[in-house]
Amino acid sequence: MLNIQVKGLTGPHMRRLVVLLLLILMVGQIQALPNGIDRRGDNGCVCHGGADDSTSVTLDGLPDQYNVSQEYNITLTIDSPVEENDIQGGFRVIISEGEIIGDWQLMDGGYTHSSEINDRRVWNAVWVAPAEDDVLATFIVHGNAVNGDGSASGDDEWNSQSLAVPGPEYTGDTSPPDLSNSVSARQKAFAVIALIGVIGLAIVAIRD
């Protein structure tokens, strides 16, 4: 068992310090990321809880089968009842083949929003198909509708979509990627309950 001792701190004082440190760590994990999301968003916008069916994410403009090196105009749209504000949403898009050009930034192997384009829920870009004609291009898209209060909690909601576009000579499975790693609504509820429990423990510790 971990035994932490700090000179001058005993009993209730030590307990308060530990609880406060835990709260600081948790707050750091659930902060909003208006400048874009790195690999932490590969399984969804989990800092904002679980995926919610009230919010839909669609990536339009992809062909049923790509032409080698052709450019396709694509549009990422988040449709959500979450109230719009100065900051409205963000996204993370992971592709296996080709590249995206436009004002989407590349971060940790995925494309994401920046502070310059988080004031909307519709984003346009261009997907350049791969030069090989026998590969499967897969797309995992996570979109997050936010209320602009600077917090990862509250009314923010997100969802995901996955797609697959084969090349003309590709002969394998064309199923889109599995999104089962994304956090569910039930997991979101458990996370909220856990957070409330930690806050309750903090209050008790501070009062002791």
N, C-alpha and C positions, 0 to 999 in steps of 0.2 A: 504494500500500500504506500502511496506517495505521502511523505511526511514533510511538509514545508514549514520552516521556522524562520521568522524574521525578527531580528533583534528589536526589542521594544514593543512587539505586538504579540499579545496572548489572547486566548479565549475568544470572546465576542469580537474584538478588534480584528483578529486574524480572519474570522469567519466573514466579517463584512468585506474585508479586502478581497478575499477569494470570490465572493459573490459579485462584487463590482467588476472584477477582472473578467469573469464569465460574461457578464452583461455587455462589457465593452467588446469582447470577441464576437458575441452574437450580433451586436449592432453593426460591426464591421462586415459581417457576412450578408446582411440584408440591406445594405445601402443601395440606393439607386445608381445606375451607371449611364448617365446621359451621353457620355462620350463614346459609347460602344461597349460590347461585351466580348470578352476573349473566350478561351476554351471552357470556361466555367459555364457557358451557355450552350455547350454541345448537346446536352440532354434536355434543353428547354430553359425557359426563364425561371429557374427554380427558386431564385431569391424572392420571387413574387408569389410563391406558393405553387399550387398545382394548376394544370391546364383546365380551362373552363369552357364548357360547350356554348356559353352565351357569346363567345368571341370566336370568329372564324378567320383563318389565314389562307390566302390563295395566291399562288404564283401563276400568272397567266402569260401566254406568249410562246411557250415551249411547243415544239412540234411533236407529233407522234413518233417521228423518226427523223434524226438530224441529217443534214448534208455536211460533209466534211468542211471544216473551217468557216462555215457560214455564220453570219451574225444574226441574232434573233433579238428583237425588242421584247423585253419582259417587264411585267408590272407586278409588284408585291403589294397586296392590299390587306389591311386589317379592318374587319367590320366588327364593331363592338359597341355596347351600350355605355361603356365607360365615358364619363364626361370629358369633353375636349377642353384643353387649356393651351397655354403657350408651348408646353412640352406635351406631345400627344402619344408618342410611341417609339418603339425601337424594334430591332430584329437581329437575328443571326442566321446566315445561310451557309450551309456546308455543301460543296459540290465535289464530286469525285473526278470529273473530267471537264476540260475546257476552262475558260476563265470568264470573269465578269468585269466589264469595263463601265465606267461611269463614276458617280460620286460616292459609291459604296466603298468603305475602307476595308482592306484586308488585315485581319488580326488573328494570329494564332491558327492559321490555316482555314479561316472562315471569313465570310463577308458580313459586315455589320454597319449600323448607322454611326453617325458622328453627331456632335453637338450642333452642327450646321443643318442637319436634315432630320432632327428628332421632333420638329414642329408639325408633323403630318402623319398620316396613316396610309399613304399611298406613295410608293417609290418606284421610279423607272430606272432601268439600266439596260445593258446589252450583254447577252451571253454569246460568247464566241465558242462554237462547237469545236471539239477536238479534231486534230489533223488525222487521226486514225479512224478508219471506217468500221472497225470490228469491236468496239468497246461499248459498255453501257454507262451512260452518264446519269448519276443519281443526284438528287437534290433533297436535302433536309432543311426545312424552313421553319423557324420559330419566330413568331411575332408577338409583341407585347403592347397592349393598349394601356396607357398610363393616364392618371389624372393630373400629373404635373406638380404634385405637392413636394417632390424631391425625396419621397420615401418609397421603399419597396413594399410597404404594407398598404393597407387601406383597400381602395376599390380597383386597383390595377388587376387586369386579367390578360391571360395569354393563351395561345393555342399553337398547334403545329400542323404541318403538311409535309408529305414526302412524295416524290415523283421519280420516275425513271424514264429516260429517253435513249433508245438503242440506236446504234449506228446501222447503216444499210447492210453490213455484213455480219452483224452480231447474231449469234445463234443460241445464246444461253437464256437463262431465266430473266424475265423483264419485270419482275415484281419490284415495287418501290421499297425503300428501306423500312425496316420495322421501327416503329416509334414507341415500343413498349417500355423503353427506358425513361420516357418522359414521366414526370411526377403526376400522379392522378389527383383528382379532387379530394378523394378520401385521405391521401397522404397530406394534402394541404391542410385539411381539418386537423389531423394529428399534429402537424407542425405548429398550428396556431394554439392548440391546447397545450403543447409542450412549452411554448413561449410564455403563455399565461402562467403556467406552473412555475417557471423560473422566476418570473417577475414577483409572483406571490412569495416564493422562498426568499427573494431579495428583501422584500418588505419586512418579513418576519425577522431575518437576520439583522437588519439595520435597527429594528426596534429593540432587539435583545440587548 
